[in-house]
Amino acid sequence: MSPEPFLLVRARIAPERLAEFRRWHARVHVPHVLRIPGITGAYRLEPGSGTTLQGPNHLALFTFADEQAVQRALNSPEAERARRDWETWAADVRDLAIQIYATLDSRTLLRHLN
């Protein structure tokens, strides 16, 4: 059995708005994300104490039920709503990165490489 895929969000939020952003994230955004079909968990990660001012000060991890759930989740109306949540923070967010990680078995890897 392979580990469940996950989506990792990294961002640098304007420091003077970080506390407000974290409250919004917990109270508004995470509940919206948890309504996305196929999302099974949400976790806020704390950047290490050695994080520089140029590095991310917001890290969030969202888990998917399985590989088949990823595309269904990303294309859902609930995901569109969660993406729109961020619009109000656009002026305060820098270096936003959203990455999806999933295990590839050798057959999948060979099919993509050939």
Order of alpha helices (4+ residues) and beta strands (2+ residues): beta-alpha-alpha-beta-beta-alpha-alpha-beta-alpha
